Amino acid sequence: MSEEIEHNLDKMHDYIKKQKWLLIEGIIDYRGSSDGLFTLPEKLNEIDVILIYDKNNIIDEFNLEFLYKIAKSENVEVKEYFLSCKEI
């Protein structure tokens, strides 16, 4: 894993702590990969928020639509870490 990715993950972990969320699991998909994304439906009953780094990193339109549709079907909020940090 690159230093940049590791650094971003550490910052996201700090953000999760500040929000006082309980981190159940972390899934990393590299650009163009969606293996982790497709494991989400089986976990949705356990979570309230899906935190993604930046929706612009999801380059496949089908995957982006899939993410938001499964979240909506289970009333799970999708938050973008990248945008949240800009607001702080």
N, C-alpha and C positions, 0 to 999 in steps of 0.2 A: 504494500500500500504506500502511496506517495506521501511525502511529508505534508503537502498541501491538503490532501484528503484527511489525513490524521488530524491536522490542525483544525480543519472545519468540523470534524466530528467532535473534537474536544469542546469547541465553542458551542456546538449544538447541545452537547450534554450539559454544559453550564446553563444554557438557556432553559432546558427542560427542568433543571433544578430550581431556577428562579421562578418558573411558572408553578412550581410545587406539583408537578405531574409525576406519576409513577411510570417509569420506563419499563414496559413489558418486554419489548424486543426491538432490536435494531435490524433493519434490512438494508443492504447496500446493493443497488443495481448500478452498473456502469452504463454510461451512455450507449444506447442501442440494445441494452439487455433488459429483459422484463421478467426474469425468473422469480425474483422476490415479490414483484407486484402481483403475480398470479397466485401467491400464497396468502394474500390478504383476506380473500373472502372467508376462508375457514377460521379466521381470527377476529372477525368484526364484532362478534358478540362479546368480546372481552375488552374492547377499546372504545374510547370516546373521541380521540383525536388522532389523526394521521398527520405527522409532521414530515413534510418533504423539504428538501433544501431549496429548490427553485423549480417551479413547474416548467420553466423554459428549458430545463435539462431533460425533460421527457419529450423526446423528439418525435415519437410516433403518436400521431393524433388518436389512433385507436386506443393506445395505452392510457393517454390522458383522459379520454372519455370514459374508459373502463374504470379508472380510479375514482372519478367524480360520481359515476353512476352507482358503483357499489357502496360508496360512502353515503350517498343520499338514501339508498335503499335501507340502510341500517341506522340512519340518523347520526352518522359519524362526521365530525367536522374535519376538513382538510385545511391545514395551515401551512403557509410557506415560511420557512425560517428566514430566507433571504429578505423577504418583504418585512417581516416582523422586526428584524434588526435595523432596518432603515427607519422604522417608526420610533425606535428607542433613542 
